[in-house]
Amino acid sequence: MRKPIIAGNWKMNKLLSDAKGFVADVKNNVPSSDSVDAIICAPYPFLYELVKETEGTDLKVAAQNMHYEESGAYTGEVSPAVLKDLGVTHVVLGHSERREMFNETDETVNKKAHAAFNYGLLPIVCVGETLEQREANQTMDLVAAQVKKALDGLTEAQVKETVIAYEPIWAIGTGKTATSEQANEVCTHVRKTVAEAVSADAADAVRIQYGGSVKPANIDELLQQSDIDGALVGGASLEADSFLKLVEAGK
Ligand SMILES: O=C(CO)COP(=O)(O)O
């Protein structure tokens, strides 16, 4: 049985005071991490404070990106060593917004996945197609290629701990959710790709999230699908009540 994983991706939202208020409201109300992983993916400048505030609770803190090098002349970047040192547990890699706007590629996502494991962080690797690619029937090939490239060279044990988030770009922030069948079809394909590229055991263990306009009203149906093990949520993760409902649904 794969443990559900619900992650709120705040993107570039909130001030530190809002973030701390959210965490104060949520941290003692999330279900036990024995039943569901509850994670907030916060902007870099909040991470130190939020890790401190959540110590000893079942709420985990993730970064939304990182560099793959430990240190060096990379102005404006944040290293995996720093994230680990701060107590961050997970890192989102290859979000479509970073692929589209900040030159993230399958190659850098792969380097970052290796770096994450080298520094004891767990990667949440995002994949997904544009509307144009879906309409051209390229979804399955594109997503499979993204998955294979992201996982290239990882050990079987590392792949088992990786989280893959399938986020169709046309469903992000648009209010247009993929139907649960559409979402599951691609998540099943992601699992099959992992089976072929790595092993059946790795495919069985890897957790696959769906992301794209997930909210309390549609999460139950999505989580009932055979290959959807959780959700990566943007807009509906910004309010404490809504985030708690999403995590409860994962329980
Ligand atoms: O990009 C997303 C999460 O990473 C999805 O965002 P929305 O839930 O706002 O559609």
The ligand as a Tripos MOL2 file, in Angstrom:
@<TRIPOS>MOLECULE
LIG
   10     9     1     0     0
SMALL
NO_CHARGES

@<TRIPOS>ATOM
      1 O1          0.8730   23.7770  -10.4330 O.2       1 LIG1
      2 C1          0.1910   23.2810   -9.5630 C.2       1 LIG1
      3 C2          0.8020   22.6820   -8.3700 C.3       1 LIG1
      4 O2          2.1820   22.5460   -8.5160 O.3       1 LIG1
      5 C3         -1.2820   23.2490   -9.6720 C.3       1 LIG1
      6 O3         -1.7580   24.5210   -9.4310 O.3       1 LIG1
      7 P1         -3.3460   24.7470   -9.2400 P.3       1 LIG1
      8 O4         -3.7750   23.7610   -8.1740 O.co2     1 LIG1
      9 O5         -3.4620   26.1850   -8.7880 O.co2     1 LIG1
     10 O6         -3.9870   24.4510  -10.5590 O.co2     1 LIG1
@<TRIPOS>BOND
     1     1     2 2
     2     2     3 1
     3     2     5 1
     4     3     4 1
     5     5     6 1
     6     6     7 1
     7     7     8 2
     8     7     9 1
     9     7    10 1
@<TRIPOS>SUBSTRUCTURE
     1 LIG1         1 GROUP 0 **** ****
